[in-house]
């Protein structure tokens, strides 16, 4: 089965390290863990 392709904007990467918005950082980390299911 082929996997979906996903394009990540640089804002996604910066959200991983932006400590000013911890709730956004938590959500981004959770989404990041699911990227193994996609072609990034």
Backbone as CSV, one residue per row, in Angstrom:
resi,resn,N_x,N_y,N_z,CA_x,CA_y,CA_z,C_x,C_y,C_z
1,UNK,0.844,-1.171,0.000,0.000,0.000,0.000,0.896,1.243,0.000
2,UNK,0.572,2.196,-0.830,1.366,3.423,-0.875,0.919,4.375,0.238
3,UNK,1.866,5.167,0.681,1.591,6.123,1.739,1.348,7.497,1.136
4,UNK,0.586,8.302,1.835,0.348,9.674,1.406,1.623,10.483,1.551
5,UNK,1.783,11.459,0.680,2.902,12.384,0.774,2.445,13.604,1.552
6,UNK,3.348,14.117,2.395,3.039,15.275,3.225,4.139,16.302,3.036
7,UNK,3.746,17.544,2.815,4.686,18.657,2.741,4.651,19.378,4.077
8,UNK,5.826,19.588,4.676,5.902,20.312,5.940,6.465,21.707,5.710
9,UNK,5.705,22.669,6.100,6.152,24.054,6.040,7.140,24.287,7.184
10,UNK,7.992,25.269,7.060,8.976,25.546,8.108,8.319,25.922,9.429
11,UNK,7.102,26.401,9.394,6.424,26.741,10.646,6.164,25.504,11.496
12,UNK,6.033,24.354,10.854,5.854,23.108,11.603,7.125,22.785,12.379
13,UNK,8.252,22.942,11.734,9.524,22.677,12.405,9.769,23.667,13.542
14,UNK,9.468,24.927,13.306,9.702,25.914,14.363,8.769,25.692,15.545
15,UNK,7.583,25.152,15.303,6.640,24.883,16.395,7.180,23.828,17.356
16,UNK,8.045,22.953,16.868,8.637,21.943,17.739,9.514,22.557,18.816
17,UNK,10.122,23.686,18.511,11.099,24.292,19.414,10.630,25.596,20.047
18,UNK,9.457,26.058,19.691,8.952,27.326,20.212,8.344,27.112,21.594
19,UNK,9.048,27.508,22.612,8.605,27.294,23.988,7.625,28.367,24.467
20,UNK,7.340,29.355,23.623,6.399,30.410,24.012,4.962,29.911,23.995
21,UNK,4.690,28.866,23.206,3.338,28.316,23.120,3.396,26.813,23.395
22,UNK,3.443,26.437,24.672,3.608,25.026,25.024,2.497,24.121,24.494
23,UNK,1.266,24.628,24.422,0.177,23.780,23.922,0.379,23.455,22.442
24,UNK,0.868,24.414,21.672,1.159,24.185,20.253,2.334,23.213,20.117
25,UNK,3.301,23.348,20.996,4.463,22.475,20.968,4.049,21.023,21.251
26,UNK,3.171,20.810,22.209,2.694,19.461,22.539,1.944,18.855,21.358
27,UNK,1.071,19.635,20.747,0.310,19.144,19.593,1.233,18.814,18.414
28,UNK,2.228,19.648,18.201,3.159,19.429,17.101,3.992,18.179,17.336
29,UNK,4.428,17.967,18.567,5.196,16.759,18.887,4.358,15.501,18.669
30,UNK,3.093,15.558,19.043,2.200,14.413,18.844,2.015,14.122,17.355
31,UNK,1.841,15.156,16.568,1.692,14.981,15.120,2.984,14.473,14.507
32,UNK,4.111,14.968,15.013,5.424,14.575,14.503,5.627,13.064,14.642
33,UNK,5.149,12.495,15.742,5.298,11.061,15.980,4.534,10.232,14.952
34,UNK,3.491,10.788,14.361,2.704,10.064,13.367,3.250,10.182,11.950
35,UNK,4.300,10.958,11.764,4.817,11.160,10.416,5.437,9.903,9.814
36,UNK,5.750,8.929,10.652,6.329,7.694,10.119,5.353,6.983,9.180
37,UNK,4.078,7.339,9.265,3.050,6.742,8.414,2.933,7.421,7.053
38,UNK,3.743,8.459,6.820,3.641,9.256,5.595,5.006,9.403,4.928
39,UNK,5.001,9.723,3.654,6.214,10.134,2.940,6.353,11.631,3.121
40,UNK,7.371,12.029,3.836,7.567,13.456,4.139,8.603,14.024,3.215
